[in-house]
Amino acid sequence: MRILLFLITLLLSLILGSCNSEPTLQKYFVENTENKDFIALDISSNILNLDKAKLTVAQKEALRSFDKMNVLAFKLNDKNKAQFETERAKVNLILKDTVYQQLIKFGSGKEGASVSYVGSDDHINEFVFFANKKDAGFAVVRVLGKDMNPTNIMNMISVLQESKIDLEQLKPLQELIKK
């Protein structure tokens, strides 16, 4: 009986100890998807409407490395200024975690943008674009993929130039910009 009790206690401590209470962008997205002050979008590679037969080998490889984009945007208004500051601080705190390696940052803490990534230089699993403007709000874009690398990202830009993007999927963001 003591052995069984010991094993149950050990199992519970392992389960509870392995739960990560650290904030992550994924948790942040999930927590705020239904919040009325946010607009959330998941955009797949299908939005590009490409003729894959016309792509180069490098462009096809870049497209294969891309999975989807998650967009979360906070629209600032007169009623949610305090919440805006709180939410922006939360995102900044998450992005200071060592898992997010910053590539570039410009502007100040109150206005500006940054680009970070998760993974190693040649095996990037996520790019994060964070932009904020003190009189408009902020947006966080997660570009998710498998073994992306800087070359794939550059090739993906050329793929985007050749695409016929389905703007219907972007309607919620267009509405945010109009307000």
N, C-alpha and C positions, 0 to 999 in steps of 0.2 A: 504494500500500500504506500509506503514511504517513497519507494522508487517511482511509482506512478505520479504521486503528488510532486516529486522533484522534477520529473519530465514535463508535466503540465506547466509548472512554474517556469522552467527553462524555456519552453516553447513560447509561452506568453511574453516573457521578457525579450526574447529574440524578435517576436512580431512587433511588439510595441517599440523596441529599441531601433528597429529598422525603419520605422515610419519617419519620414523627413518632414519636419514642421517648418523648414526654411521656405521663404517665399520664392516662387519661380514664376517666370512669365506665363508658363502654361497654366498654373493655378490662378494667376491674376486674370488671364483671359477667361477661364471658366467661371470665376467668381463674378465677373462683370458683363458677361454676354447678355444677360437679361436686364441689366441696369438701364433705365430710361435715359440716362445722361450719356450713354455710350452707343456707338454703332459698331456692330461686329460683323465681319465678313470672312468667309472661307472661300478662297479663290483657287481653283484647280488649274492645271496646265491646259485644260480644255478651252479655257477662255481665249487662248491664242489663235484658234482656228487656222492652223497651219497646213500647208501641203507638204507633208513630211518627205515626200519623194524629191522635193527640190532642195532639201537641206543638205549641207555638207556633213561629212562624217563627224567632224568636231562639233557642229551644231546639234547633231542627233545625240551625241554623247552628253552635251550640256543639258539638253532637254530631258534625257533619261535621268540625270542627276537631280533634277528639280521635281519636287513632289507637289507642294502647294504653298499658298501664302495665307496667313491669318492676319487680318487687319482689325485693330481695335482703336477706335477714335473717340475722344472725349470732346464734346462740343460745349464750349464755355458760353454761359449766358449770365444775366444779372443775378439770377437766383442761386447759382451753384459755384460762385467764385471761391468760397472756402473749400468746397469739395474738390475743385480743380487743383488747388495748391496741395491738398492732402494726397490726391491720386497721383499727381506728378511726382511728389516726393517718394511715393511707394515705388513707382517705376524706376526712378533714379537709384533708389536703394537696391532694387533687384539687379539692375545692370552693373552695380559695383561689385557683385559677387565675382569671384575669381573664375567661375565657369565661363563668363562672358568676357572675351578678349576684345578690347576696343581697338578698332582700326583707325578711326578718325572721329574727331569731334570739332565742331565749329559753332561759334556763337557763345553766349553766356549761359548761365544756369537758368535764367528767366526766359530766354529765347535762343533757339538753336537746334542743332541736330547732331546725332551720333550714329555711327555704324559699328556694330560689334558682331562677333561670331562665336559659335560654340564648336569645339573640335580642334583638330590640329591644322597646320597650314595646308596640308594636302588632302585632308579628310574632314571637310567642314560639313556639319549636319544642320546648321542653322545660321542664317544671317539675321540680324536684328537692326531695323532702322527705327530710330526714335526721333521724332521732331515735335517741338512745342513752340507755341507762340502765345505770349501772355494775354493777348486780346482775342484769341480765337479758340484755343484748346490745344490738344496734342493728339498724336497718332503713333501707334506702335505697330510695326509691320514685321512679322516673322516669316522669313523665306525658309521653308523646310525642304530638305533633300537628303540624298544619300551620297556620301563621298564627294561633295562639291569641292572645287578648288578654284583659285583665282582665275585660271584659264577658262574654266567652265562658266564662270560669272561673266567674263568678257565675251565669250561666245554666246551666252544667253542674251546679252544686249543686242547682238546682231540678229538673233532669232526674234526678239521683240520688234525690231525694226521691220522685219518681213511679215510679221503677224497681222492678222485682221482681228483685232481684239473685239470680243463680244461685249459691248458696252452695257448691255442689259444687266450683267452681273455686277456692274459698278454703280447702278442707280442709287443705292443707299448712300454711297460716298458723294455722288454728285449732289444729292439733296442736302447733305451736310455742308458742302461748300457753298451752296446757294444761300443758306441761312445766315 
